[in-house]
Amino acid sequence: MGTPDLIRNAPGLRRGSLARRAARRALEARAARAKRRIVTRFHRLFYDSSLQTWSNTRWLGVGAQKCTFDLWVYQEILHELRPAVIVECGTAEGGSALFLASICDLVDHGSIVTIDIAEYTDRPEHPRITYLNGSSIDPEVFARVEQLVGDRAPVLVILDSNHERDHVLAELRLYSALVTPGSYLIVEDSNINGRPILPAFGPGPAEAIEQFLPETDEFFVDRDREKFFLTFNPGGYLRRRSADRERGSQT
């Protein structure tokens, strides 16, 4: 029996009455709490089962280590925005860069600049991908990124390197300048430090977002990108404001 039926059959309530409206609000609140509990439990199950889920996610045979719900959202964003450049901080095996390049192939537009302190000899080769070695917040590395981006637009940025708060905050302050109006600055793994996984991690991406957003009025959290309930980036889809675009759901 759904919420409307429960309310309709509640004894002593008359249609349009204050009591009926109060009952509806109470039932809706209860349903929302139940949904949050279910999503949180599934989130923890999905994350803790990493050997068969996210750490075992591959794109064309290359490890991507992403939540598949988020990958689907990424392809929607790329199709909508047609970014000229995607900057990715955190490359690992290169699976996510290859995924992004593959979507760029499909829409026939865009290139990827991806940065990591680690070097892998067998990362996938693709004409749309440029690999940079070094820290994403190193001034020389960032200067090279700026050079590669140039005056092309739109520009989208994904942050998925060191997840400690101070590092992510430094990235946010640096790379936000590259994001063009209407595009996204995506902060990955804002689910750690108990949000709802890895409660002992310490301040991480979510805390960096909380510190960054009051510093600027250029970005807002686009909750529409969390439509599949499970995301590793809760509150992390930061969209740059643009007067000539719809702003989506803001918080």
Buried (B, 14 or more C-beta within 10 A) or exposed (E): EEEEEBBEEEEEBEEEEEEBEEBBEEBEEEEEEEEEEEBBEEBBEBBEEEEEBBEEBEBEEBBBBBBBBBBEBBBEBBEEBBBBBBBBBBBBBBBBBBBBBBBBEEBEBBBBBBBBBEEEEEBBEBEBBBBBEBBBBEEEBBEBBBEBBEEEBBBBBBBBBBBBBBBBBBBBBBBBEBBBBBBBBBBBBBBBBEBBBBEEBEBBBBBBBBBBBEEBEBBBBBBBBBEEEBBBBBBBBBBBBBEEEEEEBEE
